Amino acid sequence: MHIAERMKTLGTETAFLVLAKARALEAQGKSIVHLEIGEPDFDTPANIKAAAKKGLDEGFTHYGPAPGLPELRKTIADYTGRMLGIPCRSEQIVVTPGGKPIMFFAILACIDQGDEVIYPNPGFPIYESVINFVGAKAVPLELREEKGFRFDIDDLAKLITPKTRMLFINSPQNPTGGILTRDDLEQIAKLAVKHNMMVLSDEIYSRILYDGFQHTSIATFSGMVERTIILDGFSKTYAMTGWRLGWGVMPEPLVPYVSQLQINCTSCTTSFNQIAGVEALTGSQKEVERMVAEFKLRRDVIVDGLNAIPGVRCHKPLGAFYVFPNITGTGRNSRELADVLLNEAGVACLSGTAFGAHGEGYLRFSYANSVENIRLALDRIRKVLS
Ligand code: PLP
């Protein structure tokens, strides 16, 4: 079969490959603790499931408008205004099957071959993948452990050239759990305005924050609404990964192009899911609070446990549900150690290099698993490393 040349430029998410390997080991009878996949282990709250069932019964089983059902677009615009403190209109919203398509659609709609796009490294692997796929140049921006996995604004300034068209930021961040401060965002915004850059701000973990840290969107700074695409969604906040429901908030002139991409691709997002989305954003948020409190407990267990293992140093993250421990003190490289942990300890995690070259020397653990399983994984890691 002929496979198109362009497929060589497309990357992937290693988490799904490691999950498949771990499942194969389980099928052979091995016990595996899953700390590789980035999804909440909680069930979707009951009120959201009930709303989807009602949506089905009420006939939301047909195609809907490409940018989303008017009631959900309005709900998301109100939610954005409320959460971020900026005016937001329904006309700025496109609802998509998960937040991920927003990355693809934004790049397809705004980036030409030869343009440069700066992205965080280590970072979500799909950023680099989609930039390469359209023939643009993916320019890595190093995140620094000593800065709590923020980047240095001077590093960013040095990477900007006349060809730079877009910057990806992600806070709270996957894979490090790091956050960008208000001051960082203000400085990034100034650079974006000065150099006429667009910013794709991936805010999918904005509700999963600890220790009183407050989320700020880069869109709130002067001159940014007209150059920011916010990616957000239901997957992480409401434990709805399998529903495939997310959205983008973008400058209004971009909406027809993103809608056109959606028409070419999926026509629209599942209609009854969108009814559930309205309930998620307007109904009780108690379950979200409960999940975040539980994540915080797990964060503390895994950070303390990892720091007690010789050769491992783990920064305490302020958001998301990942830790990114430095493992250089173990004398092994990231790939090798991730393989050893899977095959010898029965702990599935990801090599830091699954998130880019600057991930060497680190592992990523997702702590979306029970405290009991996290403690079991820590015992197993300790045994293998001693
Ligand atoms: N952005 C980041 C940083 C993520 O980690 C993920 C999922 O892992 C996504 C976006 C995509 O989420 P969704 O399930 O809504 O497509």
Residues whose N, C-alpha, C, O or C-beta is under 5 A from the ligand:
A	BS01	PLP	G38 G98 G99 K100 F124 N174 D202 I204 G233 S235 T241 L245 G246
